[in-house]
């Protein structure tokens, strides 16, 4: 049973890495870091009025 789980994890991890590499090739699909920082600075819901 453990071997099956290990193989499943290895396949999942490989697929995740391959998706990341594909995203790296197409940077236009990525969210700019400054937009992420601004969203977290304003709060999780993106509001800056403190009501979130």
PyMOL Python script that loads the backbone (N, CA, C, O; Angstrom):
from pymol import cmd

cmd.read_pdbstr("""\
ATOM      1  N   UNK A   1       0.831  -1.200   0.000  1.00  0.00           N
ATOM      2  CA  UNK A   1       0.000   0.000   0.000  1.00  0.00           C
ATOM      3  C   UNK A   1       0.869   1.256   0.000  1.00  0.00           C
ATOM      4  O   UNK A   1       0.577   2.217  -0.712  1.00  0.00           O
ATOM      5  N   UNK A   2       1.930   1.246   0.793  1.00  0.00           N
ATOM      6  CA  UNK A   2       2.796   2.413   0.871  1.00  0.00           C
ATOM      7  C   UNK A   2       3.440   2.717  -0.473  1.00  0.00           C
ATOM      8  O   UNK A   2       3.587   3.885  -0.834  1.00  0.00           O
ATOM      9  N   UNK A   3       3.829   1.682  -1.224  1.00  0.00           N
ATOM     10  CA  UNK A   3       4.435   1.911  -2.538  1.00  0.00           C
ATOM     11  C   UNK A   3       3.465   2.621  -3.473  1.00  0.00           C
ATOM     12  O   UNK A   3       3.869   3.500  -4.233  1.00  0.00           O
ATOM     13  N   UNK A   4       2.207   2.252  -3.423  1.00  0.00           N
ATOM     14  CA  UNK A   4       1.202   2.898  -4.273  1.00  0.00           C
ATOM     15  C   UNK A   4       1.048   4.365  -3.895  1.00  0.00           C
ATOM     16  O   UNK A   4       0.939   5.226  -4.769  1.00  0.00           O
ATOM     17  N   UNK A   5       1.039   4.655  -2.587  1.00  0.00           N
ATOM     18  CA  UNK A   5       0.944   6.053  -2.151  1.00  0.00           C
ATOM     19  C   UNK A   5       2.174   6.831  -2.567  1.00  0.00           C
ATOM     20  O   UNK A   5       2.067   7.971  -3.019  1.00  0.00           O
ATOM     21  N   UNK A   6       3.353   6.223  -2.417  1.00  0.00           N
ATOM     22  CA  UNK A   6       4.595   6.893  -2.812  1.00  0.00           C
ATOM     23  C   UNK A   6       4.613   7.198  -4.303  1.00  0.00           C
ATOM     24  O   UNK A   6       5.047   8.273  -4.716  1.00  0.00           O
ATOM     25  N   UNK A   7       4.142   6.251  -5.109  1.00  0.00           N
ATOM     26  CA  UNK A   7       4.093   6.465  -6.559  1.00  0.00           C
ATOM     27  C   UNK A   7       3.090   7.556  -6.905  1.00  0.00           C
ATOM     28  O   UNK A   7       3.339   8.374  -7.791  1.00  0.00           O
ATOM     29  N   UNK A   8       1.951   7.568  -6.205  1.00  0.00           N
ATOM     30  CA  UNK A   8       0.951   8.604  -6.443  1.00  0.00           C
ATOM     31  C   UNK A   8       1.482   9.984  -6.086  1.00  0.00           C
ATOM     32  O   UNK A   8       1.245  10.955  -6.805  1.00  0.00           O
ATOM     33  N   UNK A   9       2.199  10.065  -4.975  1.00  0.00           N
ATOM     34  CA  UNK A   9       2.787  11.338  -4.556  1.00  0.00           C
ATOM     35  C   UNK A   9       3.849  11.781  -5.550  1.00  0.00           C
ATOM     36  O   UNK A   9       3.914  12.955  -5.917  1.00  0.00           O
ATOM     37  N   UNK A  10       4.674  10.846  -5.984  1.00  0.00           N
ATOM     38  CA  UNK A  10       5.727  11.186  -6.943  1.00  0.00           C
ATOM     39  C   UNK A  10       5.124  11.700  -8.248  1.00  0.00           C
ATOM     40  O   UNK A  10       5.636  12.653  -8.835  1.00  0.00           O
ATOM     41  N   UNK A  11       4.040  11.075  -8.703  1.00  0.00           N
ATOM     42  CA  UNK A  11       3.376  11.522  -9.934  1.00  0.00           C
ATOM     43  C   UNK A  11       2.770  12.906  -9.752  1.00  0.00           C
ATOM     44  O   UNK A  11       2.874  13.756 -10.636  1.00  0.00           O
ATOM     45  N   UNK A  12       2.130  13.135  -8.593  1.00  0.00           N
ATOM     46  CA  UNK A  12       1.534  14.438  -8.303  1.00  0.00           C
ATOM     47  C   UNK A  12       2.610  15.523  -8.252  1.00  0.00           C
ATOM     48  O   UNK A  12       2.443  16.612  -8.803  1.00  0.00           O
ATOM     49  N   UNK A  13       3.716  15.201  -7.580  1.00  0.00           N
ATOM     50  CA  UNK A  13       4.791  16.181  -7.438  1.00  0.00           C
ATOM     51  C   UNK A  13       5.410  16.509  -8.796  1.00  0.00           C
ATOM     52  O   UNK A  13       5.691  17.673  -9.084  1.00  0.00           O
ATOM     53  N   UNK A  14       5.621  15.501  -9.622  1.00  0.00           N
ATOM     54  CA  UNK A  14       6.180  15.728 -10.954  1.00  0.00           C
ATOM     55  C   UNK A  14       5.250  16.605 -11.789  1.00  0.00           C
ATOM     56  O   UNK A  14       5.704  17.522 -12.473  1.00  0.00           O
ATOM     57  N   UNK A  15       3.941  16.319 -11.732  1.00  0.00           N
ATOM     58  CA  UNK A  15       2.966  17.111 -12.491  1.00  0.00           C
ATOM     59  C   UNK A  15       2.954  18.553 -12.008  1.00  0.00           C
ATOM     60  O   UNK A  15       2.844  19.480 -12.810  1.00  0.00           O
ATOM     61  N   UNK A  16       3.065  18.744 -10.693  1.00  0.00           N
ATOM     62  CA  UNK A  16       3.078  20.096 -10.135  1.00  0.00           C
ATOM     63  C   UNK A  16       4.300  20.870 -10.630  1.00  0.00           C
ATOM     64  O   UNK A  16       4.194  22.040 -10.997  1.00  0.00           O
ATOM     65  N   UNK A  17       5.448  20.217 -10.636  1.00  0.00           N
ATOM     66  CA  UNK A  17       6.674  20.865 -11.108  1.00  0.00           C
ATOM     67  C   UNK A  17       6.567  21.184 -12.595  1.00  0.00           C
ATOM     68  O   UNK A  17       6.990  22.254 -13.034  1.00  0.00           O
ATOM     69  N   UNK A  18       6.005  20.262 -13.370  1.00  0.00           N
ATOM     70  CA  UNK A  18       5.858  20.506 -14.804  1.00  0.00           C
ATOM     71  C   UNK A  18       4.906  21.669 -15.077  1.00  0.00           C
ATOM     72  O   UNK A  18       5.141  22.457 -15.993  1.00  0.00           O
ATOM     73  N   UNK A  19       3.825  21.783 -14.285  1.00  0.00           N
ATOM     74  CA  UNK A  19       2.916  22.931 -14.445  1.00  0.00           C
ATOM     75  C   UNK A  19       3.642  24.232 -14.116  1.00  0.00           C
ATOM     76  O   UNK A  19       3.454  25.240 -14.797  1.00  0.00           O
ATOM     77  N   UNK A  20       4.463  24.209 -13.085  1.00  0.00           N
ATOM     78  CA  UNK A  20       5.231  25.400 -12.715  1.00  0.00           C
ATOM     79  C   UNK A  20       6.193  25.808 -13.807  1.00  0.00           C
ATOM     80  O   UNK A  20       6.355  26.995 -14.093  1.00  0.00           O
ATOM     81  N   UNK A  21       6.834  24.823 -14.421  1.00  0.00           N
ATOM     82  CA  UNK A  21       7.761  25.128 -15.514  1.00  0.00           C
ATOM     83  C   UNK A  21       7.018  25.699 -16.716  1.00  0.00           C
ATOM     84  O   UNK A  21       7.527  26.594 -17.390  1.00  0.00           O
ATOM     85  N   UNK A  22       5.820  25.189 -16.989  1.00  0.00           N
ATOM     86  CA  UNK A  22       5.014  25.716 -18.093  1.00  0.00           C
ATOM     87  C   UNK A  22       4.605  27.156 -17.802  1.00  0.00           C
ATOM     88  O   UNK A  22       4.625  27.997 -18.701  1.00  0.00           O
ATOM     89  N   UNK A  23       4.234  27.450 -16.558  1.00  0.00           N
ATOM     90  CA  UNK A  23       3.878  28.822 -16.186  1.00  0.00           C
ATOM     91  C   UNK A  23       5.072  29.745 -16.334  1.00  0.00           C
ATOM     92  O   UNK A  23       4.922  30.902 -16.726  1.00  0.00           O
ATOM     93  N   UNK A  24       6.243  29.247 -16.025  1.00  0.00           N
ATOM     94  CA  UNK A  24       7.453  30.063 -16.137  1.00  0.00           C
ATOM     95  C   UNK A  24       7.688  30.472 -17.584  1.00  0.00           C
ATOM     96  O   UNK A  24       8.174  31.570 -17.854  1.00  0.00           O
ATOM     97  N   UNK A  25       7.343  29.592 -18.506  1.00  0.00           N
ATOM     98  CA  UNK A  25       7.530  29.909 -19.928  1.00  0.00           C
ATOM     99  C   UNK A  25       6.547  30.982 -20.400  1.00  0.00           C
ATOM    100  O   UNK A  25       6.871  31.770 -21.288  1.00  0.00           O
ATOM    101  N   UNK A  26       5.345  31.014 -19.808  1.00  0.00           N
ATOM    102  CA  UNK A  26       4.329  31.980 -20.206  1.00  0.00           C
ATOM    103  C   UNK A  26       4.064  32.937 -19.046  1.00  0.00           C
ATOM    104  O   UNK A  26       3.078  32.793 -18.324  1.00  0.00           O
ATOM    105  N   UNK A  27       4.930  33.889 -18.879  1.00  0.00           N
ATOM    106  CA  UNK A  27       4.842  34.804 -17.750  1.00  0.00           C
ATOM    107  C   UNK A  27       3.637  35.744 -17.839  1.00  0.00           C
ATOM    108  O   UNK A  27       3.264  36.349 -16.834  1.00  0.00           O
ATOM    109  N   UNK A  28       3.031  35.877 -18.996  1.00  0.00           N
ATOM    110  CA  UNK A  28       1.879  36.757 -19.130  1.00  0.00           C
ATOM    111  C   UNK A  28       0.690  36.247 -18.324  1.00  0.00           C
ATOM    112  O   UNK A  28      -0.199  37.028 -17.984  1.00  0.00           O
ATOM    113  N   UNK A  29       0.656  34.970 -18.018  1.00  0.00           N
ATOM    114  CA  UNK A  29      -0.443  34.391 -17.249  1.00  0.00           C
ATOM    115  C   UNK A  29      -0.238  34.546 -15.748  1.00  0.00           C
ATOM    116  O   UNK A  29      -1.138  34.235 -14.968  1.00  0.00           O
ATOM    117  N   UNK A  30       0.921  35.017 -15.338  1.00  0.00           N
ATOM    118  CA  UNK A  30       1.227  35.125 -13.920  1.00  0.00           C
ATOM    119  C   UNK A  30       0.744  36.453 -13.350  1.00  0.00           C
ATOM    120  O   UNK A  30       0.687  37.459 -14.057  1.00  0.00           O
ATOM    121  N   UNK A  31       0.399  36.447 -12.066  1.00  0.00           N
ATOM    122  CA  UNK A  31      -0.023  37.660 -11.370  1.00  0.00           C
ATOM    123  C   UNK A  31       1.232  38.413 -10.936  1.00  0.00           C
ATOM    124  O   UNK A  31       2.114  37.816 -10.319  1.00  0.00           O
ATOM    125  N   UNK A  32       1.336  39.707 -11.242  1.00  0.00           N
ATOM    126  CA  UNK A  32       2.510  40.476 -10.832  1.00  0.00           C
ATOM    127  C   UNK A  32       2.672  40.480  -9.310  1.00  0.00           C
ATOM    128  O   UNK A  32       1.685  40.586  -8.581  1.00  0.00           O
ATOM    129  N   UNK A  33       3.886  40.367  -8.841  1.00  0.00           N
ATOM    130  CA  UNK A  33       4.165  40.306  -7.401  1.00  0.00           C
ATOM    131  C   UNK A  33       3.669  41.550  -6.679  1.00  0.00           C
ATOM    132  O   UNK A  33       3.173  41.449  -5.557  1.00  0.00           O
ATOM    133  N   UNK A  34       3.793  42.715  -7.294  1.00  0.00           N
ATOM    134  CA  UNK A  34       3.348  43.934  -6.612  1.00  0.00           C
ATOM    135  C   UNK A  34       1.837  43.937  -6.396  1.00  0.00           C
ATOM    136  O   UNK A  34       1.358  44.526  -5.427  1.00  0.00           O
ATOM    137  N   UNK A  35       1.077  43.286  -7.286  1.00  0.00           N
ATOM    138  CA  UNK A  35      -0.365  43.182  -7.102  1.00  0.00           C
ATOM    139  C   UNK A  35      -0.691  42.271  -5.913  1.00  0.00           C
ATOM    140  O   UNK A  35      -1.626  42.539  -5.158  1.00  0.00           O
ATOM    141  N   UNK A  36       0.071  41.214  -5.755  1.00  0.00           N
ATOM    142  CA  UNK A  36      -0.135  40.303  -4.626  1.00  0.00           C
ATOM    143  C   UNK A  36       0.199  41.002  -3.314  1.00  0.00           C
ATOM    144  O   UNK A  36      -0.547  40.891  -2.341  1.00  0.00           O
ATOM    145  N   UNK A  37       1.308  41.714  -3.286  1.00  0.00           N
ATOM    146  CA  UNK A  37       1.709  42.429  -2.073  1.00  0.00           C
ATOM    147  C   UNK A  37       0.651  43.467  -1.709  1.00  0.00           C
ATOM    148  O   UNK A  37       0.292  43.602  -0.539  1.00  0.00           O
ATOM    149  N   UNK A  38       0.154  44.192  -2.691  1.00  0.00           N
ATOM    150  CA  UNK A  38      -0.863  45.210  -2.427  1.00  0.00           C
ATOM    151  C   UNK A  38      -2.141  44.573  -1.886  1.00  0.00           C
ATOM    152  O   UNK A  38      -2.773  45.121  -0.984  1.00  0.00           O
ATOM    153  N   UNK A  39      -2.519  43.427  -2.430  1.00  0.00           N
ATOM    154  CA  UNK A  39      -3.724  42.749  -1.960  1.00  0.00           C
ATOM    155  C   UNK A  39      -3.568  42.289  -0.512  1.00  0.00           C
ATOM    156  O   UNK A  39      -4.490  42.446   0.288  1.00  0.00           O
ATOM    157  N   UNK A  40      -2.434  41.734  -0.173  1.00  0.00           N
ATOM    158  CA  UNK A  40      -2.220  41.289   1.201  1.00  0.00           C
ATOM    159  C   UNK A  40      -2.094  42.474   2.156  1.00  0.00           C
ATOM    160  O   UNK A  40      -2.503  42.383   3.314  1.00  0.00           O
ATOM    161  N   UNK A  41      -1.539  43.568   1.685  1.00  0.00           N
ATOM    162  CA  UNK A  41      -1.412  44.751   2.529  1.00  0.00           C
ATOM    163  C   UNK A  41      -2.805  45.329   2.827  1.00  0.00           C
ATOM    164  O   UNK A  41      -3.037  45.851   3.918  1.00  0.00           O
ATOM    165  N   UNK A  42      -3.718  45.236   1.871  1.00  0.00           N
ATOM    166  CA  UNK A  42      -5.070  45.774   2.032  1.00  0.00           C
ATOM    167  C   UNK A  42      -5.962  44.822   2.817  1.00  0.00           C
ATOM    168  O   UNK A  42      -6.992  45.237   3.350  1.00  0.00           O
ATOM    169  N   UNK A  43      -5.589  43.582   2.893  1.00  0.00           N
ATOM    170  CA  UNK A  43      -6.411  42.566   3.566  1.00  0.00           C
ATOM    171  C   UNK A  43      -6.732  41.465   2.586  1.00  0.00           C
ATOM    172  O   UNK A  43      -6.598  41.638   1.374  1.00  0.00           O
ATOM    173  N   UNK A  44      -7.148  40.356   3.101  1.00  0.00           N
ATOM    174  CA  UNK A  44      -7.363  39.182   2.259  1.00  0.00           C
ATOM    175  C   UNK A  44      -8.414  39.390   1.180  1.00  0.00           C
ATOM    176  O   UNK A  44      -8.301  38.820   0.094  1.00  0.00           O
ATOM    177  N   UNK A  45      -9.431  40.193   1.459  1.00  0.00           N
ATOM    178  CA  UNK A  45     -10.498  40.375   0.469  1.00  0.00           C
ATOM    179  C   UNK A  45     -10.203  41.530  -0.494  1.00  0.00           C
ATOM    180  O   UNK A  45     -11.014  41.825  -1.372  1.00  0.00           O
ATOM    181  N   UNK A  46      -9.060  42.177  -0.336  1.00  0.00           N
ATOM    182  CA  UNK A  46      -8.675  43.231  -1.244  1.00  0.00           C
ATOM    183  C   UNK A  46      -9.201  44.605  -0.878  1.00  0.00           C
ATOM    184  O   UNK A  46      -8.883  45.585  -1.552  1.00  0.00           O
ATOM    185  N   UNK A  47     -10.003  44.699   0.180  1.00  0.00           N
ATOM    186  CA  UNK A  47     -10.538  46.017   0.574  1.00  0.00           C
ATOM    187  C   UNK A  47      -9.523  46.739   1.450  1.00  0.00           C
ATOM    188  O   UNK A  47      -8.875  46.132   2.302  1.00  0.00           O
ATOM    189  N   UNK A  48      -9.398  48.021   1.232  1.00  0.00           N
ATOM    190  CA  UNK A  48      -8.442  48.810   2.029  1.00  0.00           C
ATOM    191  C   UNK A  48      -9.133  49.649   3.095  1.00  0.00           C
ATOM    192  O   UNK A  48      -8.481  50.427   3.791  1.00  0.00           O
ATOM    193  N   UNK A  49     -10.478  49.494   3.230  1.00  0.00           N
ATOM    194  CA  UNK A  49     -11.193  50.309   4.199  1.00  0.00           C
ATOM    195  C   UNK A  49     -11.260  49.680   5.588  1.00  0.00           C
ATOM    196  O   UNK A  49     -11.872  50.241   6.497  1.00  0.00           O
ATOM    197  N   UNK A  50     -10.639  48.526   5.752  1.00  0.00           N
ATOM    198  CA  UNK A  50     -10.602  47.875   7.053  1.00  0.00           C
ATOM    199  C   UNK A  50     -11.859  47.114   7.408  1.00  0.00           C
ATOM    200  O   UNK A  50     -11.976  46.596   8.519  1.00  0.00           O
ATOM    201  N   UNK A  51     -12.807  47.036   6.479  1.00  0.00           N
ATOM    202  CA  UNK A  51     -14.064  46.339   6.788  1.00  0.00           C
ATOM    203  C   UNK A  51     -13.984  44.847   6.499  1.00  0.00           C
ATOM    204  O   UNK A  51     -14.957  44.122   6.708  1.00  0.00           O
ATOM    205  N   UNK A  52     -12.847  44.388   6.026  1.00  0.00           N
ATOM    206  CA  UNK A  52     -12.730  42.979   5.650  1.00  0.00           C
ATOM    207  C   UNK A  52     -12.222  42.186   6.725  1.00  0.00           C
ATOM    208  O   UNK A  52     -12.061  40.975   6.577  1.00  0.00           O
TER     209      UNK A  52
END
""", "prot")
cmd.dss("prot")
cmd.show_as("cartoon", "prot")
cmd.util.cbc("prot")
cmd.orient("prot")
